[in-house]
Amino acid sequence: ILKYLAVRYAIPEHWYPTDHRQRACVDEYLAWHHMDTRINALTVVEREFVEPQMMKKPLDPAAVEKAVPDLNRTLDMLQTMFLRDQQFLCGDNITIADL
């Protein structure tokens, strides 16, 4: 939805760059996020908070422990693949990928 909104409405160019290389970086992260960051972060949140608080299931520390290494791997990859030495995921300016 963020890509659609960025293209549909006049927003500052840094959010979804028109430069093809910069936009490709944003698109790459958004695709990666969908299948990696989101899934691994959500698994930890579900096991540690959602299931015990909303579903009234007892906290299963083993299930949380099992999910944490995947999230840590994801965060390490986020740092080494995207952030590297820069402040934002796709360069010097904030983009929709950083949201």
N, C-alpha and C positions, 0 to 999 in steps of 0.2 A: 504494500500500500504506500510505503514511503516513496518508492520510485515513481509510482503513478502521480502522487501529489506533487513531487518535485518537478515532473515534466508538465503537469497540467496547469500549475499555478506559477506565477512569476515570483520566484524566491531567489535569494542571493546564490550566485553561481557556485560558490564553494560547497554548498550542501550536496549537490549532485552535478559534478563538473561536466562541462561540455567537451573538454579535452578527452579524446578517446582513451588514452593510456590511464589517465586519472579515473575516468569513469569505469574502466575495466577493473581497476583495483577495488573500487567501491562494490561493483557487481560481484567480484570474486569473493570478497569478504561476506557479503550478504548471503551468497549461496553456501559458503562454508559455515556461517553462523547457523543457518537453518538446519544443517545436518550434523553439526558438531557442538558448537558452544551452547546452543539452546537446549539440545537433548541432554547433554551432560550436566549442565547447571540445573535444569528442571528435575532431573532424577534425584539429585541431592536434596533439593527443596521439597520435593514430594515425600521422600523417605523421612526427612528430619522434621518437617513442619506440617505439610498438608495431611498426610495420613494420620498422625497422632492428633492434630488439632481439629481437623474438619471431618475426618472419617472415623474418629474415635478408636483407631487401631492403636495397639500398644507400640511405642517406639521400638524399632528393631535396630539396635546399634550395629549389628553385623551387616545389615542391608545398607546403612549409611556408609560404613567403612568400605564396603565393596564398591560403592559409587564414587567415593572421593578420588581414588587414583585416576579415573577417567577424566574427572573435572580438572585435576591438577595437570594431566597431560595436555588437555585442551588449553589451559591457561598458559602453560609453557610454550605451546605452539603459537598462541596468540602473541605472546611477547617476541618470540624469535622470528616468526613469519611476517607479522604485520607491523608491530610497533617498532621493533629494532631500536634505532637511536632517535626515533621521532616522537613527537608529542601525540599525534593522532594516528589512527590506523592506516590511513592512505596518504600520508604526507604531512605538510606543515599546516594544513587547514582542516578544521572540523568538517565532516561530511555526515550524511545519513548513516554511514557505516558505524560511526561512533555513538550513535544513539542506542 
